[in-house]
């Protein structure tokens, strides 16, 4: 996508609005970078590719384990890839309705959502990154990363679950493929940190920790593809 010195007035105001609405990422100016095929050098705005992006959650139990997925995620990301191909800035945010959490057990899901997640009071789960942490400065060019040898760094941010917002650091890996940028990671959440009671009952016991894994496929947003 090449920037032109002559743009129409409507396009100018649309660009101004888009810049203001994405102020949460505040990446440094990348106007001097010549945009290339994604994920080449430039300033990129991306969205989560539907159907192939997902978050999984796992709770260990003494009788039955719980493995569920969230596949309806509204998310976006921005980043700056320097002229040498290195990712210098990254910001991510997403939200999903707790109602969409699905472990393929309707009764269990209804009990968890109504009694413990209290989705009538806290319907959404929201994440917003605040900074890219350890590892990003030492990472190599994005285009040279692979699934077996990805870029690896920490993503610092805040997560809101059950009406409680906590700072969180998530180790992530990044690698390109099929004109997409794949972001993967895993972390452990403690139910008590988000004021969620343990769902154990009778002889069925559940651990207090929840293992989270995710696979996000980022695609260039409309207007940022060269």
Beta strands, then each sheet from edge to edge (+ up, - down):
strand 1: 42-48
strand 2: 54-59
strand 3: 66-70
strand 4: 74-81
strand 5: 87-97
strand 6: 124-132
strand 7: 151-161
strand 8: 164-177
strand 9: 180-190
strand 10: 209-220
sheet 1: 3+ 2- 10+ 1- 4+ 5- 6+ 7- 8+ 9-
end
